[in-house]
């Protein structure tokens, strides 16, 4: 089975489009179509239904997809295992990270890593933490440095590196900021801008309100913390932000007895052989871990 054909099959299955898959693979659309035709001929079955511009997997295509991932992952794993034998820290390291961590936590580590290991080509992908989990599960990234899920699922292995305290915040002129100490019930009455409903941070904050039988007034949502901070700073709503983002644009709301935090760290696939480059980067991350 031709690996180039399998890569084309996976790219179309993920993108839902021959043209987008061609862009991802840096090929022409006819070249991608030829690869799929070759794979369908080899397997003697149709893998995609093409209805106008819509492309969907057939039953055979759905059966092939997890096996295609498995085949490519085994080959990649074999290459890494053999490359590791020479002890060199080189090659390509695909690292997924969230925008927030990429901006506020990783720069000094990335600087140190590139100086120590100039032979490594870093491929950094900025993704939502939840999407990064899928990248690790499907073998498209070796490591992901993200907001950790409250309960990571197998076969993902999670290592906490930083505690990340979260604060309720508002603009200095917001009514909640002018009333002194406030309760969670007071906060729930005012419009909020929340992280997207699919994010780990959203579930952490929502769980706090649910535990007290309250429903927050979510007026807006976005996955980008910098955007949330901007909307809070102009007085549109209150929100919850990492303490590292607080400055004179937003103020912390005093809620006695309430402490929120999330954990930041890295994840990897337990069944994947890690490259020497990934192990070297993990060592830098482990050196940042707080004693527990």
N, C-alpha and C positions, 0 to 999 in steps of 0.2 A: 504494500500500500504506500503510495507516494506521499511523503511528508508535506511537500508543498501543497498538494491537493487537500490534505487534511487541514492545514493551516487556513486555506481559503474557505473550506467548509465551516470551520469554527468562526472565522471573521464574519461571514454572511449570517450565520445563526445568531451571533451577538448583535450585529448592526441591524439586521432585518432588511438589508439592502445590498444589492450587488455593487452599486456605485460607491456607497460608503465603505464597503469592505475593500474595494479597489484602492481607495484613498489611504486606508489604514495600511495596506500591504505595499503601497507605492507601485501599483501595477495599473494597467489599463483595464477597463471593464471587460472587454473581449477576452483578455488574458485570464481574468478570474472566471469568466463563464466557461472557458476552455478547460480550466482545471476541474471545475465541478462536473462538466460533461465527462471528463476522463474518469473521475471518481465514481460517478453514477454508472458508467459503462463497466468499470471494474467490479463493482458490487452488484451489477445487474438489477438496480432498483432506483426509483426516483427519490431524491432526498429533499427537494423543495417544490412546493406548489407556487406557481407564479400567476397571480391574478392582477393584471394591470401592473401597477407599481408596487403592489403588496407582495411580499415574499414571506412564506411561512414554512416551517418544517413539516414534512410528511410524517407518518407514523414511523417509517424506517429512519428518517432523519432524527427524530426524537430519540430513537433507540441508539443511534450511532453517536450522538453528541457526548454523553458521559464517557463513552469508550474512547472517543477521539481525544478528550482531555487526558484520560488515563494514559494513552499511548504516548502523547507528547510529554507528559510529566515524567514518565518512566525514562524516556530518552534524555530529557534535561537532567534528571537525577543522576543518570549514569555518567553524563558528561561532567557534572560537578564532582562526583566521587573520584573520577579519574584525574581531573585537573587538580584536586586537592592533594594528590599524592606528592606533587613536587614542592608543596609547602609555600608556594608563592601566593601573595595576596594581590591578585590581579583579576582581569576579566571585567564582566559587567555585573553590577549590583542594582537590581530593580527594587526601589524603596518607595512604598506608598506612605503618605502622611496627610493629616488634615491641614487645612490652611492655617488654622490657629497655631498648631504646634510647629508647623513649618516656619511661621513668622516669629514666634515668641520663645521657642525652646531649642530648635535644632541648629540655628546658624553657627554658634560656637562649636558644636560637635561636628558639623559638616566641614567647617574650616580646619579643625584638627585632623579629621579623617583624611581629607584630600592632601594635606601636607605630609601625613605619615605614609599614605598609600597612593602615590601619584599614578600608579599603574592601573588603578581601578576606574572604570567608566561608570559614573553614577547616573542612573535613570530614575529621576525623582518624579513621582506621580502625585499631584495634589487632588485628593478625593475626600468626600465625606467619610467619616470613620466607619459608618455602616457599609459603604461601598467597598472600603478597603478590606473588610472581613471577607467579602466575596472574592476579591482579588487573591487573597491568601488561600482560600478554599479551593479555587480553581487553578492555583499554581502560576498565576500571572505576575505575582510579586513574591520575592523571598521574605521580606520583612515589611511590616507596617507599624508605624509609630503614630498612635491614635488615642482617642478617648476610649478607654476599655469598657466593654459591655459589663453590666452588673453581674451577669452569669455567662461567661464565655462557653460556647458549645464545642464539643469535640468534632473534629480532631485539631482544633485550634488551641495552641498553648499561649497563654497570656502572662506577661511579666510586668508588674507595676514598677514604674520608675519614679514618677512624681505624684504627690498629692496636690490637687488643684482646688483650693477653696472657692466656693461660689457665693456671691453676695447679691442680695436684692438691691437694685439701683434705680435711681430716677434723676431727672435734671434738678439742679439746685432750686429752681422756682416751682417745681411740681408740688401740689398740695401734700402729698405723702412725705416730702422732704421737709416741709415746714411745720409738721405737726408733732415733732419729737418722736418718742417711741410709738410705734404702731404695731398692730397685731396682724396675723395672716388674714384674718377676716376683713380687716380694713383694706389690705392690699387687694384682696379678691374683688372688691367693689369697683376698682379702677381698671381702665383698659390696659392690656399688656401686649408686648411684642415678645413672642416666644421663639425658641429654636423650632425647626420643623418637627412635625409630629412623628417622623420616623427616626429621630435622633436619640442617642442615649441620654443626652442632657435633658431633652424634653421629658423623657420618662422619669428621670430623677426628680425634676421639679414637680411634675404632675402628681407623682406618688406622694409628695409631701402634702399637697392640697387634699388629695383623696383620703389620706390618713386622718385628716381633721374634718372630713365631711364637707369640704369646700370645693367650689368650681371656679377656677380663675376665668376672668373676662378676657379671653384671647382675641384681640382685635386684628392682629397681624402675625405672620410667622415667616421666618427665613432661616436658612441653614448657615448664614454667614454672620459671625459674631461681630465683625467690624460694622456691618450694616445695622445690626441690632443696636450697637453702641451709638451710632449716628442718630437713629430714630429716638432713642432715649434722650440723648443730649439736647435735642430740639423740643423736648417736652411732649412728644406724641404719646408716650406710654412709659410704664415701668417695665423692668425686665430683670433677669438674673444673668450675671456675667462673671467670668473668672476674676478673682481679685487682682491678678496681674494686669488687667486692662483698666483698672480704675485710675482716674486722674481728675483734674478740676472740671472736666466737662460733665461728669456724672458723680453723684454722691451715693454713699452706702446708706441704705435704709436700716435703722436700728430695729431689729425684730428680736426681742429678748428670748433666749432659749432655743433659737433656731440656728442650726449649723448645717450647711450643705457643702458637699464636696464631691468631686468626681476624681477618678484615678486615670492618669495618663501613663502610657507605657508602650511596649511593643508586643506584637503577636507574630507567630510563625506556625507553619503546618507541622505537626508532630511527625508525620511520615515522610517528610521531605529532607533529603540530604542538603545541608547548607554549604554554600561556598565558603572558602577561606575569607573572602571579602565580607560576607554576611557575619561570620563569627567575629571578625575584627570590629565591625560596627557595633555588634552586640556588647563587646567588651567595653567600648566607650559608654554605651548606655548604662551598663551595669555599674560602672564607676560613679554614675549620677544618682543611683538609688539611695534613698534615705533609709537609715536603720529602722527596723520595725520591731 
